[in-house]
Amino acid sequence: MSGLTHFDAKGDAHMVDVSRKEHTSRIATASGWVKMQKTTFDVIASGSAKKGDVLGVARLAGIMGAKKTSDLIPLCHPLAITKVSVEFDLDPDLPGVRIIGTVKTTGQTGVEMEALTAVSTAALTLYDMSKAIDKTMEIGGIHVTLKDGGKSGRFEAE
C-alpha cells in the first residue's frame, strides 16, 4: 500500500515487526520553535516568569515526552532510550525560543518519533508556562533534522 510500513496488504494499520532487524546505535534530532511577543521573550530570557524557570520545566517535559512516545503514538515501539537532551536557543529575531531535541538508543528501530515528541512537548510546555502573558504564541517548524543508524543509514535535513 504505497510503501507505508504501518499498513498491511489489506490496508489495516499494524505495528511494524522489527524482530529480524539488527540492534544498532541510533540517533535522531528534531527541532522547532515557539514564536512569541517581544515582552514574553524578555520575561523568559530574564528568568522572571511568575511560574518559575520556564526553560527548565520545558526541558524536563521534553525529556519526559520522549520517554512516553509509545504511549502517545499508537504504532510506536516502546524503546530503551539511552539519552535524551533538549536544548534551547533564545532567538531575539524570531522573537522566540528554538528547540532542539536529541534522542539516542541501541535497538531495532529508530528514535525519530521520540525526538519529535521531545520538541513538541517542550514547545507545548513553553506555551503553557507563558500563556498568562501571551496567548498569541505560535508553535511551528517541528521536523527531523538528523537520523542515523539502521538499514536506511544517515539522513540530514538541509
N, C-alpha and C positions, 0 to 999 in steps of 0.2 A: 504494500500500500504506500506508494510514493516515497519509499525509503525511510519512513518514520519508524523508528525502532520500538516505540511503545504501543504498536498495534500489531495484532497477529494477522494471519492470512484472511480471516473473516472480517477484519476491521474492528475487532474488540480490543479495548485497552488492556494492557498487561504489563507486569514488571519484567524488564529485560533479564534474561538468565545470564549472569556473569560468571557462573560456576567454572567454566572452562578457561576463563581469562587468567593470565599470569598476574601475580602480585607484583606491582611495580611502584616506584616512588611517583607520586602525582602532586601537582601543584596547580592552583588556579588563583588568579587575581581578577577582581572586578572593581569597577569604580562608578561613581555617580556624584550628584551634588544636591545641595539644598540651597536654593536662591532665596534671599530674604531682603527686607528693608535694611538700609544702612544703619539705622538705630538698633535693630535687632542684632546685626553683625557686630556692632560695637559692644553690646551687652555680652554676647558670647565670647568675643575676643578678650574682653577685660576680665571675664570670670565673675561678673557681678549679677548674674541672674538670681532671682529670688528663690528659684527651686534648687540652686546649688550648681555643682560642676556639670554643666550641660554636656560637654565633650566626654568627660569621664563616664557618665551614665550611658551616653550613646555608645561608647566603646564597649562597655560591658554588655549592653543589649545586642550589639552586633555579634559579639563572641557567642552569646547565648543563642542568638538566632541561627548562626551557622551550625551549632550543635543540635538544634531542633529541626533542621531542614526536612528530614524524612517524616517528621510528624506533621509538617505543613504541606508538603508537596506529595501527592498521593503515590506516585510511582518511583520516588527516590529511594535508593537503598540506604538503610542505616549504616553509617560508616564509623570506623575507629579513626577519628580525626586526631592527628598528631600535633597540629599547630594551627592557631587562628590569630591573625593580627588585624586590627582595624586602626587605620591612621587617618588623620585629618589634616587638611591644608586650608588654612583660613585665607580666602581669596577676596581682597577688598574690591577687585574689579568686577566680580560677579554681581553684587556682593553676596557672599555666602561661604559655605563650607563644602570643600571637595572631600570625598570619602574614598578610601582605598581599602579593600578587604582582601586578605590573602589567606588561603587555606591549604594545608598540606595533609597528606596521608600516604600510607603504603597499602595498596589494596588492588581490587579488581575493577574498580570503576572510578571515574574522575570526580573532582570536587568543585566543578563549575557552579552547580546549583547552591552549594554551601557558601561560596564566595559571593554570589549574587544575593543570597539571603542575608549574609552578614551586612552588606552595604545597604540593602533595603531596610533592614531592621534598625540599623544605626540612623538612617535618614528619617524614618518614622519617629524614632525616639527624639531626634533633634527637633522635629516638628512638635511633638507632644510637650517637650520641655519648654518650648518657646512660644507656643500658640497664644498664651495670655497676652503677649505684647505684639504678636504679628500673625494674623490669620491668613495673610496673603502669601505666605511662603510657598514655594514651588519645589517639588522633588522631580529630578529628571536625570537623563543621561546614563542610566544604570545599564552597564554592559560588561561583558567579559573582555578583559584586556590581555590576559595571558592564560594559556592552558598548556601544560606539559606533562608527559608521561602516558603510558599506554600505547595501544596499537596505532592510534591516529597521530601520535607524535606531538610536535610543538605547534601551537598557534599563538601568534601575537597580533593584536589589533594595530592598525596603522595609526 
